[in-house]
């Protein structure tokens, strides 16, 4: 990692060291999940202003560099609501799949990357960058896009598909008890509208954040916001029971509703 200390979060040097010292034979792909909150107005080191934080991040977007190192962007979208969390209203979520952990770290020291990074530093208020490895949910829990055109609230130009992104830290010992009961309670209604687990990840470390650790990140796809709201939350008693299991399982969380502009998770999973 670069010795530069960014203004928008804390670098987890312990995780960086683990990544950099991974033997080449043991290294492999890592999915970096990025939660982004922008400044209202970007502030550059030379005092330049006049663009929003989002516009500054658009200038930063190192897509050419990512292609050159063999990285891919399987998911990218704008946050339209943050219903669960500590009050932080996130702006975007992006996932970058790097071919190796070392490639992610070495990118930080490229001169062309560092030159573009001034835009991120100017526009970003805070970010989590969470290193993840995919897990395989049961096939029956995958989203069924083949029925999206026939559900009560199909995707439209005004209300297209959404991804509900959950960032989770579990209570000790509850990952495989109450969370499973929550999943079983919620899975049936979601399946009826074609919704389901697009991509689930175990967290191996958080390279950028505020010192908190996380256990899982889940991407659950739905055909539209209306379908999500009307079908998943239309049974108050079932929802109350599900939320009780959820509350007992989870120690800390964010839930973000995202409108994707890039999404290969829903149709392919985290390949």
C-alpha positions as CSV (number, residue, x, y, z in Angstrom):
1,X,0.0,0.0,0.0
2,X,1.0,3.6,-0.5
3,X,2.3,5.4,2.5
4,X,-0.2,8.2,1.8
5,X,-2.9,8.4,4.5
6,X,-6.3,9.2,2.8
7,X,-8.8,11.6,4.3
8,X,-11.8,9.3,3.8
9,X,-11.0,6.4,6.1
10,X,-8.5,4.3,8.0
11,X,-6.2,1.9,6.3
12,X,-6.1,-1.6,8.0
13,X,-2.4,-2.2,7.8
14,X,-2.7,-5.7,9.4
15,X,-5.0,-6.8,6.5
16,X,-2.7,-5.1,4.0
17,X,0.3,-7.0,5.3
18,X,-1.6,-10.3,5.2
19,X,-2.5,-9.7,1.6
20,X,1.0,-8.6,0.6
21,X,2.7,-11.6,2.3
22,X,0.3,-14.2,0.8
23,X,2.6,-16.7,-1.1
24,X,1.9,-16.5,-4.8
25,X,0.8,-20.1,-4.9
26,X,-1.9,-19.3,-2.3
27,X,-2.9,-16.0,-3.8
28,X,-6.0,-15.6,-6.0
29,X,-9.0,-13.4,-6.8
30,X,-10.4,-11.0,-4.2
31,X,-13.7,-9.2,-4.5
32,X,-13.4,-5.6,-3.1
33,X,-16.8,-4.3,-2.0
34,X,-16.9,-0.5,-1.9
35,X,-19.5,1.5,0.0
36,X,-19.1,5.2,-0.9
37,X,-20.4,8.3,0.7
38,X,-19.5,11.6,-1.1
39,X,-18.9,15.1,-0.1
40,X,-21.6,17.5,-1.2
41,X,-18.9,19.6,-2.8
42,X,-15.5,18.2,-3.8
43,X,-12.5,19.9,-2.2
44,X,-9.2,19.6,-3.9
45,X,-5.8,20.1,-2.3
46,X,-5.2,23.3,-4.3
47,X,-8.5,24.8,-3.3
48,X,-10.4,24.0,-6.5
49,X,-14.1,23.6,-6.0
50,X,-17.2,23.7,-8.2
51,X,-18.0,20.0,-8.7
52,X,-19.9,17.6,-6.5
53,X,-18.2,14.7,-4.7
54,X,-19.9,12.3,-7.1
55,X,-18.6,14.2,-10.1
56,X,-15.1,14.1,-8.7
57,X,-15.4,10.3,-8.2
58,X,-16.5,10.0,-11.8
59,X,-13.2,11.7,-12.8
60,X,-11.3,9.3,-10.6
61,X,-12.9,6.0,-11.9
62,X,-9.7,4.0,-12.9
63,X,-11.4,1.7,-15.4
64,X,-8.5,1.7,-17.9
65,X,-6.1,0.8,-15.1
66,X,-8.4,-1.9,-13.8
67,X,-8.6,-3.5,-17.3
68,X,-4.8,-3.4,-17.6
69,X,-4.3,-5.4,-14.4
70,X,-7.0,-7.9,-15.3
71,X,-9.6,-6.6,-12.8
72,X,-13.4,-6.6,-13.5
73,X,-16.4,-4.6,-12.2
74,X,-19.3,-7.1,-11.8
75,X,-21.5,-4.6,-9.9
76,X,-21.9,-0.9,-9.7
77,X,-24.9,1.2,-8.7
78,X,-26.5,4.2,-7.0
79,X,-27.9,3.8,-3.5
80,X,-31.6,5.0,-3.4
81,X,-32.2,4.2,0.3
82,X,-30.3,3.0,3.5
83,X,-33.0,1.6,5.7
84,X,-30.7,-0.1,8.3
85,X,-27.5,1.2,9.8
86,X,-26.2,4.0,11.9
87,X,-27.8,6.8,10.0
88,X,-25.1,7.0,7.3
89,X,-26.8,7.7,3.9
90,X,-24.5,5.9,1.4
91,X,-24.3,7.1,-2.3
92,X,-22.9,4.2,-4.3
93,X,-21.8,0.6,-4.1
94,X,-19.3,-0.9,-6.4
95,X,-17.6,-4.3,-6.5
96,X,-14.2,-4.8,-8.2
97,X,-12.8,-8.3,-8.7
98,X,-9.0,-8.3,-8.7
99,X,-7.1,-11.2,-10.1
100,X,-4.9,-11.4,-7.0
101,X,-4.6,-9.6,-3.7
102,X,-1.1,-8.5,-4.7
103,X,-2.5,-6.9,-7.9
104,X,-4.8,-4.7,-5.7
105,X,-2.0,-3.6,-3.5
106,X,0.5,-3.0,-6.4
107,X,-2.1,-0.8,-8.2
108,X,-1.9,1.7,-5.3
109,X,1.7,2.5,-6.3
110,X,1.2,3.0,-10.0
111,X,1.9,6.6,-11.0
112,X,-1.1,6.8,-13.2
113,X,-3.4,5.6,-10.4
114,X,-1.9,8.0,-7.9
115,X,-2.5,10.9,-10.4
116,X,-6.2,10.0,-10.7
117,X,-6.5,9.5,-6.9
118,X,-6.6,13.2,-6.3
119,X,-10.2,13.2,-7.5
120,X,-11.2,10.4,-5.1
121,X,-9.5,12.3,-2.2
122,X,-11.4,15.4,-3.2
123,X,-14.8,13.9,-3.5
124,X,-15.0,11.0,-1.0
125,X,-16.3,11.8,2.5
126,X,-16.0,8.2,3.7
127,X,-15.7,4.7,2.3
128,X,-15.6,1.0,3.3
129,X,-13.4,-1.2,1.1
130,X,-14.1,-4.8,2.1
131,X,-12.1,-7.7,0.9
132,X,-14.4,-10.7,0.2
133,X,-14.5,-14.3,-1.0
134,X,-17.7,-15.8,-2.5
135,X,-19.9,-18.4,-0.9
136,X,-22.5,-20.5,-2.6
137,X,-26.1,-20.2,-1.3
138,X,-28.5,-23.0,-2.1
139,X,-29.5,-23.1,-5.7
140,X,-33.2,-22.6,-4.7
141,X,-32.3,-19.3,-3.2
142,X,-30.9,-17.8,-6.5
143,X,-33.1,-15.1,-8.2
144,X,-35.3,-16.4,-10.9
145,X,-35.3,-13.7,-13.6
146,X,-37.4,-15.9,-16.0
147,X,-40.5,-14.9,-14.1
148,X,-39.8,-11.2,-13.7
149,X,-42.0,-10.2,-16.6
150,X,-45.0,-12.0,-15.1
151,X,-44.8,-10.9,-11.4
152,X,-47.3,-8.3,-10.1
153,X,-44.7,-5.5,-10.2
154,X,-42.3,-6.3,-13.0
155,X,-39.3,-4.1,-13.8
156,X,-40.1,-1.0,-15.8
157,X,-38.2,2.0,-17.1
158,X,-39.4,4.0,-14.0
159,X,-38.9,1.2,-11.5
160,X,-36.1,-1.2,-12.6
161,X,-34.4,-4.0,-10.8
162,X,-32.9,-3.3,-7.4
163,X,-30.2,-5.0,-5.3
164,X,-30.5,-5.1,-1.5
165,X,-27.0,-5.1,-0.1
166,X,-26.5,-6.3,3.4
167,X,-23.2,-5.7,5.3
168,X,-23.2,-7.9,8.4
169,X,-21.4,-8.5,11.6
170,X,-22.9,-11.4,13.6
171,X,-23.3,-11.8,17.3
172,X,-20.9,-14.4,18.5
173,X,-22.3,-17.9,17.9
174,X,-25.5,-16.7,16.1
175,X,-24.4,-16.9,12.5
176,X,-25.8,-20.4,12.0
177,X,-28.8,-20.3,14.3
178,X,-31.1,-17.2,14.2
179,X,-29.8,-16.1,10.8
180,X,-30.7,-19.4,9.2
181,X,-34.2,-19.0,10.7
182,X,-34.4,-15.5,9.4
183,X,-33.4,-16.7,5.9
184,X,-36.0,-19.5,5.9
185,X,-38.7,-17.1,6.9
186,X,-37.8,-14.5,4.2
187,X,-36.9,-16.9,1.4
188,X,-40.4,-18.0,0.5
189,X,-41.9,-14.6,-0.2
190,X,-38.8,-13.5,-2.1
191,X,-38.9,-16.6,-4.4
192,X,-42.5,-15.9,-5.4
193,X,-41.4,-12.7,-7.0
194,X,-38.2,-14.0,-8.5
195,X,-36.0,-12.4,-5.8
196,X,-33.1,-14.1,-4.2
197,X,-29.4,-14.4,-3.4
198,X,-27.5,-13.0,-6.3
199,X,-24.1,-13.0,-4.6
200,X,-23.0,-13.8,-1.0
201,X,-19.5,-13.2,0.4
202,X,-17.5,-14.0,3.4
203,X,-15.3,-11.1,4.5
204,X,-11.6,-11.8,4.8
205,X,-10.7,-8.2,5.9
206,X,-11.6,-4.5,5.6
207,X,-8.8,-2.6,4.0
208,X,-10.4,0.8,4.4
209,X,-13.0,1.9,6.9
210,X,-13.4,3.1,10.5
211,X,-11.9,0.1,12.4
212,X,-15.0,-2.0,12.4
213,X,-14.9,-5.6,11.2
214,X,-17.6,-7.4,9.2
215,X,-18.5,-11.1,8.6
216,X,-20.6,-11.2,5.4
217,X,-21.8,-9.1,2.5
218,X,-24.9,-10.2,0.8
219,X,-26.4,-9.0,-2.6
220,X,-30.1,-10.0,-2.9
221,X,-31.8,-9.1,-6.2
222,X,-35.4,-8.1,-6.8
223,X,-37.3,-7.2,-10.0
224,X,-38.4,-3.8,-8.8
225,X,-38.8,-1.7,-5.7
226,X,-42.5,-2.1,-5.8
227,X,-42.3,-5.9,-5.9
228,X,-39.8,-5.9,-3.0
229,X,-41.9,-3.7,-0.8
230,X,-45.3,-5.3,-1.6
231,X,-44.3,-9.0,-1.5
232,X,-41.5,-9.1,1.1
233,X,-43.2,-6.9,3.6
234,X,-46.9,-7.7,3.1
235,X,-47.2,-10.1,6.1
236,X,-46.7,-8.2,9.3
237,X,-46.7,-11.3,11.6
238,X,-44.2,-13.1,9.4
239,X,-42.0,-9.9,9.1
240,X,-42.1,-9.5,12.9
241,X,-40.9,-13.1,13.4
242,X,-38.2,-12.7,10.8
243,X,-37.0,-9.4,12.3
244,X,-36.8,-11.0,15.8
245,X,-34.4,-13.7,14.4
246,X,-32.5,-11.0,12.5
247,X,-32.1,-8.8,15.5
248,X,-30.8,-11.7,17.7
249,X,-28.3,-12.8,15.0
250,X,-26.8,-9.5,13.9
251,X,-24.5,-7.2,16.0
252,X,-24.0,-4.5,13.4
253,X,-25.2,-4.0,9.9
254,X,-26.0,-1.8,6.9
255,X,-28.8,-2.5,4.5
256,X,-28.7,-0.5,1.3
257,X,-31.1,-0.5,-1.6
258,X,-29.2,0.0,-4.8
259,X,-30.3,0.7,-8.4
260,X,-27.6,-1.1,-10.5
261,X,-26.1,0.2,-13.7
262,X,-23.7,-2.8,-13.9
263,X,-24.9,-6.1,-12.5
264,X,-23.6,-9.6,-13.5
265,X,-24.4,-11.0,-10.1
266,X,-28.1,-11.5,-10.7
267,X,-27.6,-13.7,-13.8
268,X,-24.2,-15.2,-13.2
269,X,-23.4,-14.9,-9.5
270,X,-19.8,-14.0,-8.4
271,X,-17.9,-15.7,-11.2
